[in-house]
Amino acid sequence: MICMTAGRKPKDMRFLSLSLLVLAAAVLASGVACKKSAEKSGPVTFTIQGASDVTGALDRKDFAGAIQAIMQVKANLTEDKRLEYNQLLQRVKDALVNAMATNDSAIKAYQALRFIESGR
């Protein structure tokens, strides 16, 4: 019988498999822990100019207004605020995705945002 393990003993392969399983479990556990700690840290407060207009529109469920506001923020964006803009944009996307199941204007706003962000 030909062994496909390139000279390794079955005992070594079990150890390797078990090691990979433990490593995968550790990675998954650390990812869950990081997500939970991010959730516990509370909402991100934005200092970028115009962010309050975006979050206010999201709170009012004015999704078209949120898209207009985020585009205004992007128009005035400086390179040092890029990370904060990306976080704000992700908040808009998350809010739209969460509302899409029950709100047609969220679907339209999400499609518009995708269109705008793709540069078309």
Contacts in CASP RR format, 6 or more apart in sequence:
PFRMAT RR
TARGET T0000
AUTHOR 0000-0000-0000
METHOD contacts of the structure
MODEL  1
MICMTAGRKPKDMRFLSLSLLVLAAAVLASGVACKKSAEKSGPVTFTIQG
ASDVTGALDRKDFAGAIQAIMQVKANLTEDKRLEYNQLLQRVKDALVNAM
ATNDSAIKAYQALRFIESGR
5 12 0 8 1.000
5 13 0 8 1.000
8 16 0 8 1.000
44 87 0 8 1.000
44 91 0 8 1.000
46 52 0 8 1.000
46 54 0 8 1.000
46 55 0 8 1.000
46 84 0 8 1.000
46 87 0 8 1.000
46 88 0 8 1.000
47 84 0 8 1.000
48 73 0 8 1.000
48 77 0 8 1.000
48 81 0 8 1.000
48 84 0 8 1.000
48 85 0 8 1.000
48 88 0 8 1.000
49 73 0 8 1.000
49 76 0 8 1.000
50 69 0 8 1.000
50 72 0 8 1.000
50 73 0 8 1.000
50 76 0 8 1.000
51 73 0 8 1.000
51 84 0 8 1.000
51 88 0 8 1.000
53 69 0 8 1.000
53 72 0 8 1.000
53 73 0 8 1.000
54 66 0 8 1.000
54 69 0 8 1.000
54 70 0 8 1.000
54 73 0 8 1.000
54 88 0 8 1.000
54 91 0 8 1.000
54 92 0 8 1.000
55 88 0 8 1.000
55 91 0 8 1.000
56 62 0 8 1.000
56 66 0 8 1.000
57 63 0 8 1.000
57 65 0 8 1.000
57 66 0 8 1.000
57 68 0 8 1.000
57 69 0 8 1.000
58 66 0 8 1.000
58 91 0 8 1.000
58 92 0 8 1.000
58 95 0 8 1.000
61 99 0 8 1.000
61 103 0 8 1.000
61 105 0 8 1.000
63 95 0 8 1.000
63 96 0 8 1.000
63 99 0 8 1.000
63 103 0 8 1.000
63 105 0 8 1.000
63 106 0 8 1.000
63 108 0 8 1.000
63 109 0 8 1.000
63 110 0 8 1.000
64 105 0 8 1.000
64 108 0 8 1.000
64 109 0 8 1.000
64 112 0 8 1.000
66 92 0 8 1.000
66 95 0 8 1.000
66 109 0 8 1.000
67 92 0 8 1.000
67 109 0 8 1.000
67 112 0 8 1.000
67 113 0 8 1.000
67 116 0 8 1.000
70 88 0 8 1.000
70 89 0 8 1.000
70 92 0 8 1.000
70 113 0 8 1.000
71 116 0 8 1.000
73 85 0 8 1.000
73 88 0 8 1.000
74 85 0 8 1.000
77 85 0 8 1.000
89 117 0 8 1.000
92 113 0 8 1.000
93 110 0 8 1.000
93 113 0 8 1.000
95 106 0 8 1.000
96 106 0 8 1.000
96 109 0 8 1.000
96 110 0 8 1.000
96 113 0 8 1.000
97 110 0 8 1.000
99 106 0 8 1.000
100 106 0 8 1.000
100 107 0 8 1.000
100 110 0 8 1.000
END
